[in-house]
């Protein structure tokens, strides 16, 4: 990523918001007002691997991905969507097929970002962002949760590139990007603490980010914009999400999985996964939830898809 200015063309990815409407956003805010994060210790030891026939209380933290936006069967927020084709729904069915009793709480909010700072940044640049994980999802993690999945960062990358296109960091765009990666890390730490304050020792599975510069939706944008997306996605993955293995978080490595870059993995918008993409994500989530899962790669060619 050079320090040359990214053209002032906004990348606005309010993907998945569409028909949810402003009423949903209001409902989220009203619900949040009724629930506070519990105070107390934040243990980091995860629960042990589930045994066959064991109950799994599964809570999904995410954005439109958690609802399967882009798939053939999309789900409404906060509903028991048993036939959904997103990775959360597919993983739930696969776990049940293996003999586990699964209770699902899906907290996914379309357009959501990780924290209030990214939500405010997006709103400053005319992006519709209905909520954030820290304030509008973590407070609702059930206390008996034994499995949590988190997929954060894609909307945050698009928020920062929109801000760059709107003139943010004009004197030092690389420095601005790096500061946003650090802010993402601080928000992720807050999110984990909030989850662990709600549930004592869940098994936490975090999906890292693929290099968004290599995804179809950015194929035809300017080189500086792709460079910015790469610097953000790779920075978030390598300095924030991958190191979470040291905090007893299992990390699914989308960054270095070649399937994350195949055209068939994505729906027609080039951003949300297709049924094929969600299926491979679900399979990895199930593996990560039920087996000793490998650590993410420290480096791979996919971290540098643009010069």
C-alpha positions in Angstrom: 0.0 0.0 0.0 1.5 3.3 -1.0 0.7 6.6 0.6 -0.8 7.9 -2.7 -4.4 9.1 -2.2 -7.2 6.7 -3.0 -9.7 8.3 -5.4 -12.7 9.9 -3.8 -15.1 7.3 -4.9 -17.1 5.7 -2.0 -17.3 2.0 -1.7 -20.7 1.6 0.1 -21.5 -2.0 1.0 -24.7 -1.9 2.9 -25.1 -5.4 1.6 -27.9 -7.4 3.2 -29.7 -4.5 4.8 -32.3 -4.0 2.1 -35.7 -5.2 3.3 -34.7 -5.4 7.0 -35.4 -1.7 7.1 -35.0 1.0 9.7 -37.6 -0.7 12.0 -35.1 -3.5 12.6 -32.4 -1.0 13.6 -34.7 0.6 16.0 -35.7 -2.8 17.5 -32.0 -3.6 18.0 -31.4 -0.3 19.8 -34.5 -0.7 22.0 -33.5 -4.3 22.9 -30.0 -3.2 23.8 -31.3 -0.7 26.2 -33.0 -3.5 28.2 -29.9 -5.6 28.7 -26.5 -4.9 30.3 -23.3 -6.9 30.1 -22.6 -8.7 33.3 -19.7 -7.6 35.4 -17.1 -10.0 36.7 -14.1 -12.1 35.8 -13.3 -12.9 32.2 -11.9 -16.5 32.2 -10.0 -17.5 29.0 -10.1 -21.3 29.3 -12.4 -22.8 26.8 -14.8 -25.6 27.4 -13.5 -29.0 26.5 -14.4 -30.7 23.2 -18.0 -31.9 23.3 -18.6 -35.6 23.6 -21.0 -37.5 21.4 -24.7 -36.8 22.2 -23.6 -33.8 24.4 -25.7 -30.7 24.3 -24.2 -27.7 22.5 -25.6 -24.2 23.2 -24.4 -22.3 20.2 -24.4 -18.5 19.9 -23.4 -16.9 16.5 -21.9 -13.4 16.5 -21.9 -11.9 13.0 -23.4 -9.7 10.4 -25.4 -10.6 7.3 -23.2 -13.7 6.9 -24.8 -15.2 10.0 -28.2 -15.0 8.3 -27.0 -16.5 5.1 -27.4 -13.4 2.9 -26.3 -14.4 -0.6 -27.5 -18.0 -0.2 -30.6 -19.7 -1.7 -32.4 -19.6 1.7 -31.8 -16.4 3.7 -32.9 -16.0 7.3 -34.6 -13.1 9.1 -32.8 -11.8 12.2 -33.3 -13.5 15.5 -35.5 -16.3 14.1 -35.2 -20.1 14.3 -34.4 -20.6 10.6 -33.9 -24.3 10.4 -33.7 -24.5 6.6 -31.3 -21.6 6.1 -28.3 -22.1 3.9 -25.9 -19.8 5.7 -22.9 -21.3 7.5 -24.5 -20.9 10.9 -27.6 -22.9 9.9 -25.7 -25.5 7.9 -23.2 -26.0 10.8 -26.1 -26.4 13.2 -27.7 -29.1 11.1 -24.4 -30.9 10.7 -23.8 -30.9 14.4 -27.2 -32.4 15.0 -26.6 -35.0 12.4 -23.5 -36.1 14.4 -25.7 -36.7 17.4 -25.3 -33.4 19.3 -28.3 -31.6 20.7 -27.9 -28.0 19.5 -29.7 -24.9 20.8 -28.9 -22.0 18.5 -29.0 -18.3 19.3 -28.2 -16.3 16.2 -27.4 -12.7 17.0 -26.4 -11.7 13.5 -27.3 -8.1 12.4 -27.1 -7.2 8.7 -24.5 -4.4 8.0 -23.1 -4.7 11.6 -19.4 -3.8 12.3 -17.4 -4.8 15.4 -17.7 -1.6 17.5 -19.2 1.8 18.0 -16.1 3.5 16.5 -16.5 1.7 13.2 -20.2 2.3 13.2 -19.7 6.0 13.7 -17.0 6.2 11.0 -19.4 4.5 8.5 -22.2 6.8 9.4 -20.0 9.8 8.8 -19.5 8.6 5.3 -23.1 7.8 4.5 -23.1 4.1 5.2 -26.1 2.5 6.7 -24.9 0.4 9.7 -27.6 -1.0 11.9 -25.5 -2.1 14.8 -22.2 -3.3 16.2 -21.1 -6.6 17.8 -19.9 -5.1 21.1 -23.1 -3.1 22.0 -25.8 -5.0 20.1 -24.8 -8.6 20.1 -22.4 -9.5 23.0 -24.9 -8.4 25.7 -27.4 -11.1 24.5 -25.0 -14.1 24.7 -26.9 -16.7 26.8 -25.1 -17.5 30.1 -25.2 -21.2 29.3 -23.5 -20.8 25.9 -20.9 -23.5 25.2 -20.0 -22.6 21.6 -19.5 -19.1 20.1 -18.6 -18.3 16.5 -17.4 -14.8 15.5 -17.0 -13.6 11.9 -15.9 -9.9 12.1 -14.1 -7.5 9.8 -15.5 -7.5 6.3 -17.9 -4.7 6.9 -15.2 -2.9 8.9 -12.8 -3.1 5.9 -15.5 -1.6 3.6 -16.2 1.1 6.1 -12.6 2.2 6.3 -12.2 2.1 2.5 -15.3 4.2 2.2 -13.8 6.7 4.6 -10.6 6.8 2.6 -12.6 7.5 -0.5 -14.2 10.3 1.4 -10.9 11.9 2.3 -10.0 10.4 5.6 -6.3 10.1 6.2 -5.5 12.3 3.3 -2.0 13.2 4.5 -1.1 9.6 5.4 -3.6 7.0 4.3 -1.3 4.1 5.2 -1.0 5.4 8.7 -4.8 5.9 8.9 -5.3 2.3 7.8 -2.9 1.0 10.4 -4.7 3.0 13.1 -8.0 1.4 12.1 -6.4 -2.1 12.4 -5.3 -1.2 15.9 -8.8 0.0 16.7 -10.3 -3.2 15.4 -7.9 -5.1 17.7 -9.1 -3.1 20.7 -12.7 -3.7 19.8 -12.1 -7.4 19.4 -10.6 -7.6 22.9 -13.6 -5.8 24.3 -15.9 -8.2 22.4 -14.2 -11.3 23.8 -14.2 -9.9 27.3 -18.0 -9.2 27.0 -18.7 -12.7 25.7 -16.7 -14.3 28.5 -18.4 -12.0 31.1 -21.7 -13.4 29.9 -20.7 -17.1 29.5 -18.0 -18.6 31.7 -16.0 -20.8 29.4 -17.4 -21.3 25.9 -15.5 -22.8 23.0 -14.9 -19.7 20.8 -14.3 -20.2 17.1 -13.3 -17.1 15.2 -13.2 -17.0 11.4 -10.4 -14.8 10.2 -10.7 -12.6 7.1 -9.8 -13.6 3.6 -7.8 -11.0 1.7 -10.7 -8.9 0.4 -8.6 -7.5 -2.4 -8.8 -11.0 -4.0 -12.6 -11.2 -3.9 -14.8 -10.7 -6.9 -16.5 -7.5 -5.7 -13.3 -5.6 -5.8 -12.0 -7.0 -9.1 -12.7 -3.8 -11.0 -11.9 -1.1 -8.5 -8.8 1.0 -8.6 -5.4 -0.4 -7.5 -5.1 1.9 -4.5 -8.5 0.8 -3.3 -7.5 -2.9 -3.6 -4.2 -2.1 -1.8 -6.1 -0.5 1.0 -8.5 -3.5 1.3 -5.5 -5.8 1.4 -3.6 -3.9 4.0 -6.7 -3.8 6.2 -7.8 -7.4 5.8 -4.3 -8.9 6.2 -3.6 -6.6 9.1 -6.8 -7.6 10.9 -6.2 -11.3 10.3 -2.5 -11.4 11.1 -2.2 -9.0 14.0 -5.7 -9.3 15.6 -7.5 -12.6 14.8 -4.8 -15.2 14.3 -3.0 -14.3 17.6 -6.2 -15.1 19.5 -5.1 -18.8 19.5 -2.9 -17.8 22.4 -6.1 -16.8 24.2 -7.7 -20.2 23.7 -9.7 -19.1 20.6 -9.9 -21.5 17.7 -9.2 -19.7 14.4 -10.6 -20.9 11.1 -8.1 -19.7 8.5 -10.1 -18.2 5.6 -7.1 -16.0 4.7 -5.0 -18.9 3.5 -7.7 -21.3 2.2 -7.8 -21.3 -1.6 -11.5 -22.0 -1.5 -12.0 -18.5 -0.1 -10.9 -17.0 -3.5 -12.9 -19.2 -5.9 -15.6 -17.5 -7.9 -18.1 -20.2 -7.0 -17.7 -19.4 -3.3 -19.5 -16.1 -3.8 -23.0 -15.0 -4.8 -23.8 -12.6 -7.6 -22.7 -9.6 -5.6 -19.2 -11.0 -5.3 -19.1 -10.3 -1.6 -21.6 -12.6 0.3 -20.9 -16.3 0.0 -23.0 -18.6 -2.1 -24.4 -21.9 -1.0 -21.1 -23.4 -1.9 -19.1 -20.8 0.1 -21.3 -21.1 3.2 -21.1 -24.9 3.0 -17.3 -24.9 3.2 -17.4 -22.4 6.0 -19.9 -24.5 7.9 -17.7 -27.6 7.5 -14.7 -25.8 9.0 -16.8 -24.4 11.9 -18.0 -28.0 12.7 -14.4 -29.2 12.6 -13.2 -26.4 14.8 -16.1 -26.9 17.3 -15.6 -30.7 17.7 -11.9 -31.5 17.0 -8.4 -30.4 17.8 -8.1 -27.8 15.1 -4.8 -26.6 13.5 -3.5 -23.1 14.1 -3.8 -20.6 11.1 -0.9 -20.2 8.8 1.6 -17.5 9.6 2.0 -16.5 6.0 0.8 -17.5 2.6 0.7 -16.2 -1.0 -2.9 -15.0 -0.6 -1.7 -12.3 1.8 -0.2 -10.5 -1.2 -2.7 -10.6 -4.1 -1.9 -7.0 -5.2 1.5 -5.3 -5.2 
